[in-house]
Amino acid sequence: MVECSTRPNVPIQLIDFDNDPYVNTNYALPANEAFILPLTDALKSCEVNRAANQSQQCGLYGNTKYQVSFDILVDDKNLESKSFTFTTGKVNY
């Protein structure tokens, strides 16, 4: 995952059937689904000063375009590369 204008990598965690924290519950992921979760703790994305008793972790930057690229193995034989972009909205905190 990269931020499109300046190209820094955003670290991610892949959550899938093998490491699902909700295994054996109603929320468990099927074997053919996964989440790509951006890890934003290190980003300095807060756009306003926050009080000491507030979280200093603000997630992805607002009004910013990101690209996510990944490979998937289809039917255990065909490796396919996929990519999509998205833009975050206005920060409202």
Secondary structure per residue as TSV (DSSP state, phi and psi in degrees):
chain	resnum	aa	ss	phi	psi
A	1	M	-	360.0	131.1
A	2	V	E	-131.9	151.5
A	3	E	E	-84.3	125.5
A	4	C	T	-68.6	-34.6
A	5	S	T	-77.7	-40.1
A	6	T	T	-110.4	-5.9
A	7	R	-	68.5	20.0
A	8	P	-	-73.5	145.5
A	9	N	B	-72.0	142.0
A	10	V	-	-106.5	121.4
A	11	P	-	-63.2	148.6
A	12	I	E	-132.5	163.1
A	13	Q	E	-124.6	129.5
A	14	L	E	-89.1	123.6
A	15	I	E	-112.6	119.6
A	16	D	E	-139.0	-170.4
A	17	F	G	-55.0	-35.6
A	18	D	G	-73.1	-26.8
A	19	N	G	-129.0	26.4
A	20	D	-	-64.7	121.0
A	21	P	T	-70.8	-11.6
A	22	Y	T	-109.1	22.7
A	23	V	T	-56.4	143.7
A	24	N	T	65.9	25.8
A	25	T	S	-126.8	175.7
A	26	N	T	-66.0	-15.0
A	27	Y	T	-99.5	4.3
A	28	A	-	-62.1	143.8
A	29	L	-	-77.0	138.1
A	30	P	-	-66.4	161.8
A	31	A	T	-61.9	-21.3
A	32	N	T	-103.2	19.5
A	33	E	-	-127.3	155.0
A	34	A	E	-153.2	159.0
A	35	F	E	-115.6	139.9
A	36	I	E	-107.6	107.4
A	37	L	E	-103.6	115.8
A	38	P	E	-69.7	136.5
A	39	L	-	-100.3	106.7
A	40	T	-	-107.3	6.5
A	41	D	T	-57.0	-33.2
A	42	A	T	-86.5	-9.8
A	43	L	-	-73.9	139.2
A	44	K	-	-96.7	65.6
A	45	S	-	-100.1	-0.8
A	46	C	-	-66.7	127.1
A	47	E	S	-95.1	-6.8
A	48	V	S	-133.5	155.7
A	49	N	-	-68.1	133.4
A	50	R	-	-110.4	147.1
A	51	A	-	-64.9	156.5
A	52	A	T	-59.6	-28.1
A	53	N	T	-88.3	4.4
A	54	Q	S	-103.0	154.0
A	55	S	-	-60.6	138.2
A	56	Q	S	-95.9	7.1
A	57	Q	-	-104.7	114.5
A	58	C	-	-109.3	6.6
A	59	G	-	84.2	-154.6
A	60	L	S	-71.6	158.5
A	61	Y	-	-66.4	144.2
A	62	G	T	-75.6	154.3
A	63	N	T	49.0	45.9
A	64	T	-	-130.9	139.8
A	65	K	E	-92.6	134.2
A	66	Y	E	-124.9	150.9
A	67	Q	E	-122.7	133.4
A	68	V	E	-116.7	127.7
A	69	S	E	-127.7	141.9
A	70	F	E	-158.9	161.3
A	71	D	E	-110.1	142.7
A	72	I	E	-129.6	146.4
A	73	L	E	-100.7	117.9
A	74	V	E	-99.8	125.3
A	75	D	T	54.4	32.8
A	76	D	T	58.7	20.7
A	77	K	T	-142.6	-32.2
A	78	N	E	-108.7	117.0
A	79	L	E	-87.5	122.3
A	80	E	E	-120.5	138.3
A	81	S	E	-95.4	133.4
A	82	K	E	-128.1	155.8
A	83	S	E	-155.6	146.8
A	84	F	E	-149.0	158.5
A	85	T	E	-121.3	155.6
A	86	F	E	-150.9	159.3
A	87	T	E	-122.2	129.8
A	88	T	-	-73.4	158.7
A	89	G	-	-89.7	-172.7
A	90	K	-	-67.0	139.9
A	91	V	-	-71.5	133.2
A	92	N	-	-125.1	34.7
A	93	Y	-	-109.3	360.0
